[in-house]
């Protein structure tokens, strides 16, 4: 067994069978200092930006505490692309001025 030394980082995954939550790949959630958003597929190449409340995360997943509904289809990789296109076309962030 390896011995820990002062200053070494330790990463622990805690599994709690009494608690379940929705989580998404890290790349699906766009974050800035004020908010976290995901892109929801609306059908026929249409997408909607949705603010979400996030919780704990690990190296590849992030907990979604609120903001999504059953049946939402989320852009899970490349979420920055619809956001970049929206900003290019509209000239503004789709979530600017909104608060969660």
Secondary structure, DSSP 8 states (H G I E B T S, - for coil): -----TT---------TT---EEEEGGG-EE-SS-EEEEEEEETTEEEEEEEEEEEE-SSEEEEEES--TT--B--S-HHHHHHHHHHHHSS-TTTT---
